[in-house]
């Protein structure tokens, strides 16, 4: 399956973040930006938190947009951290509510350990600085640390931070046990949602990235546990990866999803709106969502 390079565009954005997790815009501001850039259908998928959904849904209604409840769950699988997006979830489903609360509870302790590791590398005062960027302190994350490191002059931008700090093998990295894959998929499916493997290309890059054999093993397990879709067109993927993951979708009989993974102006892989179309032969995830 080849990426055709067609100029067709998708007006769906099913992966983006507000300041409820590690985005810089409020849910309303995020929806306003999406509407202004031509998005017709969007999902808010904050990390491990659904508190922004009501505000985003109300804003979408003002613009006449279709809004889909979403979340992005942090998962530990073998030695890798994965993200599983849930689309069309019921945010008040008790196992999902309890599960997300448990996942969030570990962020504060990880943040303290990250600050300690950076202090050992000669960078002090980072914990207090990172919290200044976390409007929701329960969702303190590496992105908030990165924004502070940029403000403090240690790096020129957020992307540069993740080349030098906070990732495996670099100062400030702290391993953490997130949700297990079976639980994350179970919470999403139990709430009536569709489980999507987010930005799979990111798991295959870098010194510690998984190879094709491990990706096949991950997708086999993902499908066996009830996973239904994979992100093909996403901000961090190249056109070559659109084609690569479209082939994986076909091989594993998965629906395909798309999203900018937008976090804020100037620090995201891609802005909201006008995502490239899927490669030929893909079955869009909204085919399942519209049947709910």
Secondary structure, 3 states (H helix, E strand, C coil): CCCCCCCCEECEECCECCCCCCCCCCHHHHHHHHHHCCCCEEEECCECCCCCHHHHHHHHHHHCCEEEEEEEEEEEECCEEEEEEEECCCCCCHHHHHHHHHHHHCHHHHHHHHHHHHHHCCCCCHHHHHHHCCCCHHHCCHHHHHHHHHHCCCCCCHHHHHHHECCCCCECCCCCCCECHHHHHHHHHHCCCEEEECCHHHHHCCCCCCCHHHHHHHHHHHHHCCCCEEEEEECCCCHHHHHHHHHHHHHCCCEEEEECCECCCCCCCCCCCCEECCCCCCCECHHHHCCC
